[in-house]
Amino acid sequence: MVEALIPYGGSIIGLMITGIIILALGPAVAARKASAAITPGSEPDRNYDDAIYRLHRCHVNAVENYAQFAIPTLFAMLLGASVTWVAVLVWATVVARLAYSIVYLQKIGQPAQSVRSFIYVASWIFNIAMVILVILAVL
């Protein structure tokens, strides 16, 4: 079983990098909240101009979307979906996650309907494509 995953090594690394992004954002959020005397576990005031709010939302968004990315990817690998397509979709998602984080944290664009929204939609499309790969592998 494990041997079947070896061709997906690059995709597995992509999954881990996305996980590392989430793991890096967590302590960064905690430290910034602590420095602003924001109670742990609470949300900062909804203010797009506030860097702590954007950092918090960036982390929450990454956490919320990781399962939707990782689970279909793992199923695609376990079911023997195209190694190439899995890799393309994984790395497109990794790049999109990095771009999303940079755009959000640097406050590039408007709070809504901005470049961040387009990156999010692109990532969503990559996830849907991965689900389709899983469905095709099952059929």
Secondary structure as UniProt FT lines:
FT   HELIX           2..8
FT   HELIX           9..35
FT   TURN            36..37
FT   TURN            40..41
FT   TURN            48..49
FT   HELIX           51..78
FT   TURN            79..80
FT   HELIX           83..105
FT   TURN            106..107
FT   HELIX           115..138
//
